[in-house]
């Protein structure tokens, strides 16, 4: 990855597709913008790409959404990345579909 990193990156480090990257917490404005999509069981792919881009842009100011879509995220890791971003932002995402049923335990 050839993107300039800020002097003091913060967040959660993860190696994905051979790139060691640090996912920063989302700014409050992004959480406000995407809170409805993030609170549902099915988060749209576009939202996952957007929040991954917002998160990574805080540590790598010149990273592009296209790079993230083409080189970082795929179907195998998008739920994990969603969890990394939401957890580092103080939110929770279980990665499980909400069915409305209770287990009775």
C-alpha positions in Angstrom: 0.0 0.0 0.0 1.6 3.3 -1.1 -0.5 5.7 0.9 1.0 8.3 3.3 0.2 7.6 6.9 -0.5 10.3 9.5 2.2 10.7 12.2 0.2 9.2 15.0 -2.3 6.7 13.6 -4.9 5.4 16.0 -7.3 2.5 15.9 -7.2 -1.2 15.3 -4.4 -2.7 13.2 -5.2 -5.6 10.9 -3.3 -7.3 8.0 -5.7 -7.7 5.0 -4.7 -8.8 1.5 -1.0 -8.4 2.5 -1.5 -4.8 3.7 -1.0 -3.9 7.3 -3.6 -1.2 7.9 -5.0 0.7 10.9 -8.8 1.2 11.1 -9.5 4.5 13.0 -12.6 5.1 15.0 -15.4 6.8 12.9 -15.9 10.5 13.5 -19.3 11.4 15.2 -20.6 12.9 11.9 -20.2 9.5 10.1 -21.8 7.6 12.9 -24.8 10.1 12.7 -25.0 9.7 9.0 -24.9 5.9 8.9 -26.5 5.0 12.3 -29.7 3.7 10.7 -27.8 1.4 8.3 -25.4 0.2 11.0 -28.2 -0.6 13.5 -29.9 -3.1 11.1 -29.0 -6.7 10.7 -28.1 -6.3 7.0 -25.6 -3.5 6.4 -25.5 -2.6 2.7 -22.1 -3.2 0.9 -22.0 0.5 -0.1 -22.2 1.4 3.6 -19.4 -1.0 4.6 -17.2 0.5 1.8 -18.1 4.1 2.9 -17.4 3.6 6.6 -14.2 1.6 5.8 -13.1 4.5 3.6 -13.9 7.1 6.3 -12.1 5.1 8.9 -9.0 4.5 6.8 -8.9 8.1 5.5 -8.3 9.3 9.1 -5.0 7.4 9.1 -4.2 7.5 5.4 -5.5 10.8 4.0 -5.0 10.1 0.4 -6.5 6.5 0.3 -9.3 6.2 -2.2 -12.6 4.4 -1.9 -11.8 2.6 -5.2 -8.6 1.2 -3.7 -10.5 -0.1 -0.7 -13.3 -1.6 -2.9 -10.8 -3.2 -5.3 -7.8 -4.2 -3.1 -8.9 -4.4 0.6 -12.5 -5.5 1.0 -14.1 -8.7 -0.4 -17.0 -10.9 0.6 -14.7 -13.0 2.9 -13.6 -10.0 5.0 -16.3 -7.4 4.8 -18.1 -8.5 8.0 -14.8 -8.6 9.9 -13.9 -5.1 8.7 -17.3 -3.8 9.6 -16.8 -5.2 13.1 -13.3 -3.7 13.4 -14.6 -0.2 12.4 -17.7 -0.3 14.6 -15.8 -1.8 17.6 -13.0 0.8 17.4 -15.7 3.5 17.2 -17.4 2.3 20.4 -20.3 0.7 18.6 -21.1 -3.0 18.4 -21.9 -5.2 15.4 -22.5 -8.9 16.0 -22.3 -9.8 12.3 -25.5 -11.8 12.8 -28.8 -11.3 11.0 -31.5 -10.0 13.3 -34.5 -12.3 13.1 -36.7 -11.0 15.9 -36.8 -14.4 17.5 -35.6 -15.0 21.1 -33.7 -18.1 22.1 -35.6 -18.6 25.3 -32.4 -18.9 27.4 
